Each structure stands twice: as C-alpha cells, then as structure tokens.
Amino acid sequence: MNLDDILAMASDQTLSQLERARARRATRRVQQEYQRAVSAGRELIDDIDVRDPLAADVDEAARISRAAQIAKLGTLTWVRASEELTWSDEMSLIFGYPPGTTRPSIRLLTRLIHPDDADEVRRTVEAAWRERTVKETTFRVVRPDRVTRYVHCHVEFVVDGDNHPYGIVVTGQDITEVELARQERVRLARRRETVQTELAGRDPATGLLSRQRFADEIDTARRGGSGVLLVVAVEPAVGASTDDQDRLASAVATVVRRAARRADVCGRTGSGEFGVLMHRTTLDSATALARTIVEGIRNQPFVVGQARLRLDAAGGLVRYQGRDETRGIDLLVDAETAWRQARDSGVPCVALEQPAPADERREICRNRVRAYLADDRLTLYTQPILDMRLNQITRQEILLRLVDDGGKAYSASSLLGDAERIDEVLPIDRWVIDRTMELIARGAHTSHYQVNLSSRSLGDPHLLEHVQGSLLHYDVDPGQLTFEITETARIANLTEAHNFAHGIREIGCQLALDDFGSGYVPFAFLTYFPVDLVKVGGEFISGIQDSAANRTIVRSIVDMCRALGIRTAAEHVEDQVTMNLLRDYGVDFAQGYLVGKPKPVNTPHRPATAPAEADYTDPERALRVATG
C-alpha cells in the first residue's frame, strides 16, 4: 500500500458497519452524560483542554496503563505508600477472572503465581525497585479453574512529579502458545541430539554385531523366510597379547566382510568366531561362500607383533526354514557344532541340512559344559576397581575365562549362555565360588572381591547353603564378598532369588546388580532386593563424553541410587575425561582399562593405592600398581 492508497482511503466517506456501531455507542454515551449534567444543574458550556493520554506530563502509571491498553496488554499497579494493588481488565482476564468480579490483593496474586515460580517473580520485582530499571520475567499462573498459563511481564518502577519512585507497574501478556511452541522446539532438538540411530551391541574390536545382536538378526531373518547361517572359527594365535588378539580379530573380520555379499549380515559370535547370515540363499551357494572365506583366512598372512603367521580356519553351516520354531541362539549352537565337526574331520566346512533336534542340541551343550569342567579348561581373572572417594583400588572383580587349545584365555560368555539355557550353569557358579574362596583365604584379609552369579543359579534353593559351606570351609570373612547378579530377566524362581539375596545379606555379604540399564530390570527390583551396589551398563559409559543421552542416563541412575542408599560403579572407564565426568556425577567406583586390565589369578591380590591422576593415562602402569 502506497501513499496514494492511504489518501484514497482517508477521503472515502463510506462507513463500515463496525464504525457505525461505534458511532451509535458514542452518541448514547454523550446523551447519557448530557442528561446527568442537566439533572445535576451543571453548566453545559465550558472550555475543554484535550490532552494526549501519553504526553510526558501525564501521570506515569496512567501512561503505562494506557499504552498497555492500546497494545492489548494487561497491567498491574502497586503503590508503595498505601500497599494498594490494582490490575486492568485485561490482566484480570489473564488471571482467569472476569473483570470486576474479584478484588485484587497481594495475597490473591501470590496464590495465583505457580509455587515453583514465586521466588523468581519476587526477585525480579525487588531488582526492578532496587536498581531503578526495567526487568523481564516469565512465570506460570494457575487460574481458579486450575488451568496453567504462561505470562511474560515487564516490571518497572514509576515516579511522581518530583521524580521520586512511588510504585511498581507490571505489563503482562499471555504467551502460553508461544512458550509451549518454544518448549517443543527445545524438546525436539534435544531428542535429535540424544536419540540413538542404531541399537547398541557391536564388538568394539571388529565393529561387527555382538553375539546377542547377531542372534536377534537371525530371529528376524528366520521369520521372513529361509536361509543359511555360517559360523567360521579361527585358531588362536599362541602367545599373542590381548591387544594383538583384538588386531587379529579385526583383520579376520575384514576378510569375512569382503567375501560376504552386500545383503549378508556379519557378527562376531565368540572369541575367534565369526558369523555370516545369508538370507534367502541355497545351501550350495552358502557352502561355496563358506569355502571362499575359509580359504581366504588360511591364505591371508597376518601380523602379530613382529611375526607373520597363517591361521587355520573351519566353517559350520546350518540351513533354516522360516516356518520352524528354532531360535537364533539355537542355530548358532548348531553352526558351532558343525565347525567343530569340520575341524575334527580336517575339512574346510560341514553343512547341516536342518537344525538339530532340541534334545540332541541340549545334550551337545551339556557335554560341552561338562568337558570344560572336567578338563580344567576354566580359569579366573581379576580386574581392579577404584574407589573414587579414596582414589584407591579397594576391590577386585572375579572374571571367568575359558582356556582354548593354545592355552589362551578368552571370554566365557558363550559357554555361560549355553549353560543357562540347559540349566547347567549352577556347577560353573559353584566352581567359581569355591575358587574365589580359596583365593580370598590365601590373600590379605582387607581385600574385597566381587563375584558374578548367573541369575539362573539364584533360583536354586541350595545355592545359599553352598556359599555358607564354602565360607566356613575356607574360613573367609563374608564382609570381603559382594555377589553380582546379572541378567535378572532370566531369574527362574523370583521367590528363591529373593530369599538368596536376603540370606546373603544376613550372613554378611553384599549384593550388586550388574549392567543396570542395559537389560530389562524394572526399577522396582531396587526396592524389593537388598542391593548395595549398582553397576551402570558399560554401553552408557563408553563414549559418554560425546553422548548427551548417556550423560543424562548416568546422572539419573546415580541420583536415584543415592536417594535409595545404593552405591554406584561404572564399567568400561578407559580415559581420563570419562573418569572426571563420573567423579563429578558422584559415581562411587570406577572399573576399566584406565584403572587396570584383567589379570590371571596366580598370586594373592592386595589393595593398593591408585596412581596419581596423570598416571591413569598409562593403563599398563595402573594395572601393575593395582595388582601389586
């Protein structure tokens, strides 16, 4: 619209219906005033001084109120001398009262402001009066009908004709819709920052899916049709360090990935084991691919330390049908059985036309568990735990390891998983308990050890008796032991587990909950189990410095546990930045390569003072100090 348009509108004498209505109301008001003046005998002809309501010489409070009225804002005025509080019709509507239906007062205003915002409003008003300036604040109003609205206000002091302050004027506007929109933008931005784009569960050394995630992928594929599962096992490198083993696993994983098809899913299913899920393929095609992978590993020279070596490998395949009831973890067991047959027969791979019967698979797993126990293929490692309050290593966690044909120890997770499914894990837990008692008996009486127990074993009514008998046999102080419960979703008998937990506490041991937040443990578990320590899942600790979501979760767990009287520990602490964050959050214990790596149990372990903060950058030195 230009100047000519504006002038044309100004010259238009046509009145709108709204303008005609306003004119009629103005005429009626003039007529009413005229009648009242005549009745009162007043002189009807007088000089009128028309003044600008916003002029500088008009009362300041009146000017502010008039400006707010023009801008459709509400005003509230407080006069210090009389303690009088008034508000405009617009402000009355903001507060939820029809104009003229209530008497404004400080008491009523205080009741209308949300309790959580009252202190901030008071501070803002006091600052405006004290500093003689304009202040802004946003607060919530709880209306008489309990509806909450957001109000944004400008608070300013007003002066009289002599420039002396005499009161406060508040100009307010209902900004509920604007504030809710802002909060939603903040929420969405934070959600974009904290949401995980991919499920956790990758092997840190190779980047492949972990065993459990890989088993989940098998279940998903099986529901969608048929295919073939391949598991390739690689012989261990004798004498290689843990770091060299990880580098070797990464190199083998590269060979597997390059040979697999684009649509295939790869995973690390165990120490020296690699899985390839080939959906919608024939057994002949999968067998040809398996041979390619096995030959590729055999022909590939690998570097371990200063040596170059070639590794032997064997493959096991099993064909699955979409309509069968075999679980992904069961198919993994079948494929592992097949590669063992291939290794024993001296052939590259063995293929099974269909999954093994449940009874046969169960017997295979049972024999495997018993063989490890009978052949003394189990061993214990310990890993130091740092008390963050003392900066001192005061505990050791007992870790179960399996010994392969080359004498190398590796994780027992796959064996424990098989043992749990066939209810053969109790003998393993008893073995761990007895060996731990023996270790404590020949160690310092000030040491403290944390022992992992399978949740399946907790349902055995005789487990507590075994612990008590072992304590008595080795003359061990129960106060030196904490039993860690893992995977509580698999507890077979919750009542027996509850009895064990309370029984353990009664005899003087403590109870810990492992991997909290990573599984399906309900928060109610912390209220009906006498847990002394909660270990935060390692997936929330790794990379916490770069993950706002992980930081929020860890802080929440720590705050909740502190309120419940439960101490907290963090696993997978591998750098000083993470250590500092956890210390700031109030975590009680830290465990990980920064504190010390797992070490075989050969000699009694004694508590040691942790190295200085800068020394944590050398994990090897931390380990030497931690384990004496």
Secondary structure as GFF3:
##gff-version 3
##sequence-region A 1 628
A	DSSP	alpha_helix	3	11	.	.	.	ID=ss1
A	DSSP	alpha_helix	17	40	.	.	.	ID=ss2
A	DSSP	alpha_helix	60	70	.	.	.	ID=ss3
A	DSSP	beta_strand	74	79	.	.	.	ID=ss4
A	DSSP	beta_strand	84	87	.	.	.	ID=ss5
A	DSSP	alpha_helix	89	94	.	.	.	ID=ss6
A	DSSP	alpha_helix	106	112	.	.	.	ID=ss7
A	DSSP	three_ten_helix	115	117	.	.	.	ID=ss8
A	DSSP	alpha_helix	118	131	.	.	.	ID=ss9
A	DSSP	beta_strand	135	142	.	.	.	ID=ss10
A	DSSP	beta_strand	148	159	.	.	.	ID=ss11
A	DSSP	beta_strand	165	174	.	.	.	ID=ss12
A	DSSP	alpha_helix	176	194	.	.	.	ID=ss13
A	DSSP	alpha_helix	211	223	.	.	.	ID=ss14
A	DSSP	beta_strand	227	234	.	.	.	ID=ss15
A	DSSP	alpha_helix	242	259	.	.	.	ID=ss16
A	DSSP	beta_strand	265	270	.	.	.	ID=ss17
A	DSSP	beta_strand	273	279	.	.	.	ID=ss18
A	DSSP	alpha_helix	283	299	.	.	.	ID=ss19
A	DSSP	beta_strand	302	304	.	.	.	ID=ss20
A	DSSP	beta_strand	307	309	.	.	.	ID=ss21
A	DSSP	beta_strand	313	320	.	.	.	ID=ss22
A	DSSP	alpha_helix	328	345	.	.	.	ID=ss23
A	DSSP	beta_strand	349	352	.	.	.	ID=ss24
A	DSSP	alpha_helix	358	374	.	.	.	ID=ss25
A	DSSP	beta_strand	378	387	.	.	.	ID=ss26
A	DSSP	beta_strand	392	403	.	.	.	ID=ss27
A	DSSP	beta_strand	409	411	.	.	.	ID=ss28
A	DSSP	alpha_helix	413	421	.	.	.	ID=ss29
A	DSSP	alpha_helix	426	441	.	.	.	ID=ss30
A	DSSP	beta_strand	449	454	.	.	.	ID=ss31
A	DSSP	alpha_helix	455	458	.	.	.	ID=ss32
A	DSSP	alpha_helix	463	474	.	.	.	ID=ss33
A	DSSP	three_ten_helix	478	480	.	.	.	ID=ss34
A	DSSP	beta_strand	481	486	.	.	.	ID=ss35
A	DSSP	three_ten_helix	488	490	.	.	.	ID=ss36
A	DSSP	alpha_helix	494	506	.	.	.	ID=ss37
A	DSSP	beta_strand	510	516	.	.	.	ID=ss38
A	DSSP	alpha_helix	525	528	.	.	.	ID=ss39
A	DSSP	beta_strand	533	536	.	.	.	ID=ss40
A	DSSP	alpha_helix	538	541	.	.	.	ID=ss41
A	DSSP	three_ten_helix	544	546	.	.	.	ID=ss42
A	DSSP	alpha_helix	548	564	.	.	.	ID=ss43
A	DSSP	beta_strand	567	570	.	.	.	ID=ss44
A	DSSP	alpha_helix	576	585	.	.	.	ID=ss45
A	DSSP	beta_strand	589	590	.	.	.	ID=ss46
A	DSSP	beta_strand	599	600	.	.	.	ID=ss47
A	DSSP	beta_strand	608	609	.	.	.	ID=ss48
A	DSSP	three_ten_helix	613	617	.	.	.	ID=ss49
A	DSSP	alpha_helix	619	627	.	.	.	ID=ss50
###
